[in-house]
């Protein structure tokens, strides 16, 4: 499986919120492909995790590699080349405890109802080690980690 977002199911339930894996549009519909941008697929996460459309986020598989990146995350992480397939740890660094980021992503990617927030540094950006806040939660079916990014 190369891209989790490309194979995500269209499972819908009342205790989750739907969002586009590319443009970040919030949508409760059960359509597979986003009707807003036509580029992303619909994924689901816990209510309250995504609070506004167009958020910067990465979808990360259990192996720690990025499966999908929102358009806002692509702009934020101005690396050379594509984000999909890159190891998350090559893009983000936890200032407090390096193991905490990897552990939180692994728990969320396992499908457990796990949410964590922490300060991170964005690696490979045009500014050297730009600061940000990361919120990590479970998403998708099959499960993956949703890593929301917000500039500090």
Buried (B, 14 or more C-beta within 10 A) or exposed (E): EEBBBEEBBBEEEEEBBBBBBBBBBBBEEEEEBBEBBEEBBBBBBBEEBBEEBEBBBBBBBBEBBBBBBBBBBBEBBEBEEEBBEBEBBBBBBBEEEEEBBBBBBBBBBEBEEBBBEBEBBBBBBEEEEBEBEBBBBBBBBEBBBBBBBBEE
